[in-house]
Amino acid sequence: MRRSRKMEVYRDVSSCNSYNYGDGLYWDARYIHEAGPFDWYQRYSALRPFLRKYVPISSRVLMVGCGNAVISEDMVKDGYEDIMNIDISSVVIDMMRKKYEYLPQLKYMQMDVRDMSFFPDESFDSVIDKGTLDSLMCGTDAPSSASQMLEEVSRLLKPGGIYILITYGDPTVRIPHLSQPGYNWKIILYIIPRPGFQRPVGSSSSSKTFMEPVPITENGRLPAGFVLEDPDSHYIYVCRKMDGNMGLSELTIQ
């Protein structure tokens, strides 16, 4: 069933500073001055259960906005065989290409995620995004940039392919983008605490596993009364490319 009510999309003003994270020149300057590796949000050790569950090691993977993170290297060490890494910054791509020239499983290309026309339709089994959509949401013309990127991600995924989005954005600010007509994604949501988060002593949720999906309501929100264990949690949206049209009600985890 198609949705009849339009969902508004906005720039993530409350979560942004004055930097234009969608600008390649900003990232070129940043990587020149900060050459050391940095993994946004989560390291591979925390994401591994989700990747191994949804992304077979034989998958052709596209890592968007790769930066100088070591997640792709860690994935290769874990058995992944084919990872294409792209970033808008030519500085970081040159740096990473030289760093990993000894690993044939890793390839690097300078590219804007809003235009990945270099790749044919249905080129990848999986697309992994760790903070790249968030960067665009802090840039100028954010809703348009996000739409351009997600349309490209949908185009590049094979039928049944997986887009994994790791983000600070809760369902109220991410579902409006992910549920736009044409993507046909079945979405599963997970929520994990930020690195280093410690549960309070005596917490009643000490037995909770973060591999349990979190339901999304029909209006794209967390269930009423749902309490985040960590207020600064990260959200993992696992989006599977389906055939046909889906309504938002089909995004709810059963």
Stockholm file with secondary structure:
# STOCKHOLM 1.0

chainA/1-254         MRRSRKMEVYRDVSSCNSYNYGDGLYWDARYIHEAGPFDWYQRYSALRPFLRKYVPISSRVLMVGCGNAVISEDMVKDGYEDIMNIDISSVVIDMMRKKYEYLPQLKYMQMDVRDMSFFPDESFDSVIDKGTLDSLMCGTDAPSSASQMLEEVSRLLKPGGIYILITYGDPTVRIPHLSQPGYNWKIILYIIPRPGFQRPVGSSSSSKTFMEPVPITENGRLPAGFVLEDPDSHYIYVCRKMDGNMGLSELTIQ
#=GR chainA/1-254 SS CCCCSCCCCCCCGGGCCSSCTTCHHHHHHHHHHCCSCCCSSCCHHHHHHHHHHHSCTTSEEEEETCTTCSHHHHHHHTTCCEEEEEESCHHHHHHHHHHTTTCTTEEEEECCTTCCTTSCTTCEEEEEEESHHHHHHTSTTHHHHHHHHHHHHHHHEEEEEEEEEEESCCHHHHHHHHTCTTCCEEEEEEEECCTTCCCCTTCTTTTCCTTSCBCCCTTSCCCTTCCCSSTTCEEEEEEEECSSCCCGGGGSCC
#=GC SS_cons         CCCCSCCCCCCCGGGCCSSCTTCHHHHHHHHHHCCSCCCSSCCHHHHHHHHHHHSCTTSEEEEETCTTCSHHHHHHHTTCCEEEEEESCHHHHHHHHHHTTTCTTEEEEECCTTCCTTSCTTCEEEEEEESHHHHHHTSTTHHHHHHHHHHHHHHHEEEEEEEEEEESCCHHHHHHHHTCTTCCEEEEEEEECCTTCCCCTTCTTTTCCTTSCBCCCTTSCCCTTCCCSSTTCEEEEEEEECSSCCCGGGGSCC
//
